[in-house]
Amino acid sequence: MRASNKIEKLIQKINVTPDPQKDKEILDDILIAQEKTKKISSVVKKPILWSIIMNQKMPKFSAAVILIGLFVGYLFLNGSNSVVWAEVAQRVAAVRGVSYKANVKGVKRGQAYEMQIEAIQADDYGSRLDVYMGSQLATRSYSLVDEKSHVTLFPAQKKYMEVELTEKIQRENGDPRLVVEAFLQGDYTELGTSTINGIAVEGIESLTVSPDAGFPGGSGLTDSVEGKFYGSVVGRLWVDVETGWPIEVTLDITDKDGSDQMTVVVNDFQWDAEIDGNAFVSVIPEDYTLMYTIKAGRLESGEQIVEGLAYFAKLNGGKYPAKLTIGDILGEVDTLYKTLSSDPSFQIDDVQIVNLKYGAQYFSRLQTQNKEPVYSGATVTAENPDKVLLRWKLDSGQYRVIFGDLRIEDVSPERLAELETE
């Protein structure tokens, strides 16, 4: 039970009549006693203030008020074994550096997987996210604040990719402070106390926290659209009762169909850690080659996604992805790979798949920005050169249109209406 509830119940039990004059006399005695206690050693076993209160002839109400005051003081000075969540938020928000680990396991399209993550985040440098599959380092991602660049290394291939750093990308490279903030700013239920590895903890549960809210991997963990996930999420935040620091965050995710599931456990936090700047030095090894680079301007112009769509249609007999989401695209690519991989010379062009992935993310962002994006890949193919495959509204009021033959044009609202009725 929280301290405020205890106080309220104690007050409700009091049934007395106030006496202002007596209350003033008692208050004066308390102030005098307080001055005396400043001059007396702390080894005195019998508190002077308590002696004065108990020896006074006072009305019941006044004594009760003092008793409540002492009880409240006891709770605040000695603690009530209860986490103050507002203080947790303030403490975490003030952190300038943190390291942590995470375990991600789940089932995707019937295939089980598991990965481990080791990460550091520092305001002065950025963030680094190492992803392991078993004991092998699969990727290492840097969000570099000064360079405004996001770099991902692929050690097995000795290759790297580089994209312009955006707030979304930086968030997806992991920031535990944002995770805690998302829990405490949203709706949550208090879980009470428990123990984790012998440590007394208190927790909260959220059914609305998004994987996009600073979890390592962000929306890449799911088919979320700019923070909105279409499925079910159960998130739990556990805080050390003694220190007030978060020690574990868990996220159980199930997609809207119930077929894909994932559990993320983030722990081993080192809050307010001193991060060594050497961890961010010489980001790209000399023997690595560039896979691709992503420019925001090419996303906005439509060029990036056109390249990816052209490649997909080449593999798929002139048909484009049915839906423009990362999960659906990867699912279709996986099906194509299984069909075409019997040819020993066949290889997936990772660069073009990434073009599609970032195009899908850009499409999602347009949705949240109310740019009226519409994608018709399920009905428009390369055999429909003049039909509208993809369109969205520009700040100028015109619409950017990508046609079935993948040419790009900006048209007026009136012309768009004509095109979509043809």
N, C-alpha and C positions, 0 to 999 in steps of 0.2 A: 504493500500500500504506500502511495506517495505521501510525503510530509504534509502537503496541503490537505489531503483527505483526513489525516490523523487530527490535524488542528481543528478542522471543521467539525468533526465528531465530538471533540472535547468541548468546543464552544456550545454545541447543541445541548450538552448535558447540564449546562449552567442555568439556574433559574433563580436570579437574585435581583435586588433593587439597587440601582447605583446611588452613590453619595459623593457628589463632586468635591465637597470640602475634604472629606477623608482621603479621596484619591489624590488631592493636591498635597496633603500632609505626607502621604506615603511616598509620592514622587520626590518630594524634598528630601526625605530620609534616604532614599535610594541614591540620589546625587551626592549627598554627604558621604555615604558609605563608599561610593565609587571613588571619591577623592582619597579616602583613607586607604583603600586597597592598593592604590598606586605606591604607597609608602611601605607596604608590608611585604615581606618575602613570600614567594610563591609556595614555600613549603608549609605554610599554615594549613592545617588539615581541615579546619572548620571554616567555611566561607563566611566572611563578615556580613555580606549582603544577605545571605540566607538567614543568619541569626537575627538580623534586624527585622526582616520580614516576619519571621515566625514569632517574634516576641511582641510585635505590635498588636494592640487591640484595634482591630479594623473590621469593617463590615465584610460579609461573606463575598460580596461582589468584588471588592478591591483585592482581597486575597486571591480570588480566582483569576483576576486579570494578571496579577503578578505571576501566578503559577503557570498560566498560559504563556506569558512572556518567556519564562525560564524554559518551558518545554520547547517553544519555538527555537530559542537560542540553542538548546541542546541539539535539536535536529540539524540546525545549520552548521554548528561548530563540529559536531561529531559525525555528521553524515547520516543518511538514512538508507545506505546501500542501494541507492537508486540513481540511475544515470540522468543527468540534466541534458536533454538532447540539444537545446539551444547552445549550450556551452561546447558540446561536441562539434557542432557546425562551425562555431567561431574558431575553435582550436585548429581544426583541419584546414579551414580557409586561410589561416595565417602561415601554413607550412610552405616553404620555398623549395623543398626537395624531399623526395620519397622514393624508396625502392620497394618492390613487392614481387610476389610470385603468383602464378595462377595455373589451374589445371582445367582443361576443357575436354569433355568427352560427350559423345552422343551417337546418334544414328541418323544418317542422311541418305535418303533413297535406299533404305535397307542395308546400308553399309555402316558398320561401327567404326569409330575413329577416336583417337585420343591425342592430345598434344599438351605440352607444358610450355609455360611462358615465364620468362624472367624479364623484369622491366625496371627502368629508372626514369624519373621525371624530375627535371630541375628548371626553375624559372630562368636561370642565367643561360642555359644552353638549349633546352628543348626536351625531347624524350627519346628513349631507345627501347625497342621491344624485340626481344629474342624469342623465336618460336622453335621448339624442339619437337621432332617426331621420334619418340624413343630417346636415344642418346645423340641423335644427329641434329645439328643445327640446320633447320630448313630455311628460315629467313631471318634477317635482321633489318629492322626498319628504324630509321631516324627521322624525327621531325625537328629540323634545325631552325630555330627562331631567327637568328641573325641573317642566315642565307635565304630565309623564306622558302625553304625547299624541303621536300619529303623524299627520302632516298630509301629504297628497299634493295638489299643484297640477297642474291641467291647463291650461296657458297658451292653447292653441288655443281652448278652450271658455270660458276665464276662470271656471273652477269649481274647487272643492276638496272633498275628503272628509277626515273626521277620525275616527280610531278611538282607543280607549284603548290606550296603549302597554303591550305585554307583552314579556317577555323574547324570545319567538319573533319578534315583529315587529321588535324592535330588532336582533336578529341578522340578520334578512333584509334590513335596510337596509344591511348590509355592515359587517364588522369583520375586517380582515386579521389581527389578532392571533389571533382564533378560528380562522381558516383555518390558520395556521401550527401552532397548538396541535393541531388535528385531525390534521394530517399526522404530527406527531411523537409523538402519544399512541397512534396506531394502528399497524397493520402497514405497513411500507414496505420497499422495496428500494433500495439505493444504486446510483445510475446512474454514479458517477464524475464526471469533469470534462468540461467543454465550454466553449464561448464563446457569449455573447449580446451582440451589438453591440460586439464587440471586448473584452468583459470576461470574464475567466476565472471560471467558475462551477462549482459542484459541486451535484449534484441528487439527489433521491430521488423514487421513484414509489410511489403508493398506488392500490390497486384497491378500497379500502373507504371512502375519504373521501367524505363526503356533500355534495351541493350545499347542504344545509341548514346546513352548518357555518361560516357566516359569509361565504359568497360573496355578492356583491351580487345581490339578487333571490331568494336562498334557495330554498325549496321551490317558489316561483313559477316557477323555471326548469324544473321537472320535476313529475311526479306522485309526489313523495316523500311518505311518511307519517311525520311527526315524525322526520326524520333518516334514515329507511330508504327507499332508492330501489330500485324494482323495474326494473332494467335493468343496464347495464354502465357503469362509470365508470373512466377512467384519469386520475389526477391527478398532476401533477409540480410539485415545488417546487424552484426554483433559487436558490442563495445565492452572493453575491459572495465569492470565496475570500479576497480581500484585506481587505474590511471586515467580513465576517460578517453582512451584512444581506441579507434576501431581495430579489431584484430582479425575479422573475417567477414567477407561478403559472399553470398551465394546467389545464383540465378538459375532457376529451373525454367526452361523454355520448351514449349510445345507449339508446333505450327498450327495453322487454322484447320488443317485436315487431320491432325493428330498422328500423322505418320512419322514426322521428323521430330526428334527430341534432343535436347542438349542440357548439360549441367555445367555451369561455370563456378569454380570456387577460387576466390581471390584471398590470399592470406600472406603470412610472413612479412607484414608491413614493417618498414623501418621509417617511421615518421620523423620529419624534420632532419633528415639525414644530410651529411656533408657529401655532396656528389663531386667526385673527381672529374675535372674537365677533360682529363685524358681519355675518358670513355667516349668522347665525341671527336677526338682528333683522328685525322687520316681516315675519314669515313669510307671512301671508295678505294679499295686496294688497287695497286698499279696494274695487276694482271687481270682485272675484271673488264668486260666489255659492255657497252650500253645496249640494253634491249630496246628501250623506247623512252620517250619523254612525253609528258602530257602538258599541254598548254591550255590555260583557261579560255583564251581567245578562240582556239579551234573547237572547243566544246560549244561555245556560244554561237559560232558561225554554222555549226552543224557538220563541219568537215570531219571531225573525229569519228562521229557515229556513222557517217556515210561510208568511211573506209571499213569499219567493222561490219556493217550490214552487207556491203559488197562481198566481203570474204565469206560471210555466212551463207549468202545466196549461192555463191560458187560451189560450196560444199553440199548444199541442200537442194540442188535442182531448180534454182531460181526463186525458192521460197525464203522469206525472211522469218526471224523468230516470231512465234505466235504472240508472245507477250514481252514487253520491254522491262523485265525485272531481272535482277542478277540471278536469283534462284532458277527461274524458268530458262534463262539463256544457258546457264551452266548445265541444266538438265538436258536440254536439246543438244548441246555440244557433246555431252557424254554419250548420248544415243548415237550421234553421228560418228563419233570416234569408234564405238563398238562395231558399227556397220562397215566403216572404211578401213579399219586397222588391219584387215586381212591382207591389204596391199603393203608389203614391207617398206615401200618408198614413201608411204603416207605419213605425214607429220602435221600436227596442229600448230598453226602459227600463233604463238602466245601473244605476240604484239597485237594482233587483230582481235583476239578474245578480250584483251585488256581494253582496246578501243570500245568494244561493245559494253564492257562492264562500266567504264566511266560514262559512256553515253547513257546507260540505264540509270546511273546515279544522278546524272544531270536532269534526266526526264523526271525523276522523283522530286528533285528540288524545284523544278518548274511547277509541279503539282501543288506543292506547299506554298508557292509564291503566287498562286492564282493566275498563272500565265496561260491557262486554258489549253494545256497540252493534250493531244489526242494521237494515239498510235493505232494503226489498223493493219498490223502485220498478219493477222489471222485471215484477212480477206484480200489484201493487196499484195501482188507478187511482181516480179520483174517483167511479167507479161502484161502488166497494166501501167504503162509508162506515164500516163497523164492523170492517174488517180493519186489522191493524197495519201501518202504512207504515214507521214508524221508532220505535225504542225504545232506551233505554239505562238503566243502573242508576245510582241515586242513592246518595249516602253514607248515607242513612237505611235502605237495603236495599230500598226500593220501586223501581219502574221508571217512568220518564217515557215515555209512549206518545203518538205522533202517529198518528191514525187516517187512513183513506182520505179522509175529508171534512175533514181538517186540524184537527180539534179536538184539544186537548191534555188528557191526564188522567194522574194518578199512580196506579198500581195496585200491588197486592201481587204477590209472585212467583207465588202460587197463581192469582190472577186472570189474570196474564199467560199462564200455561200454558193456561188455559181459552181465552183469546182466540186464541192461536196454533194451537189445534187445531180451532177452529171453521171 
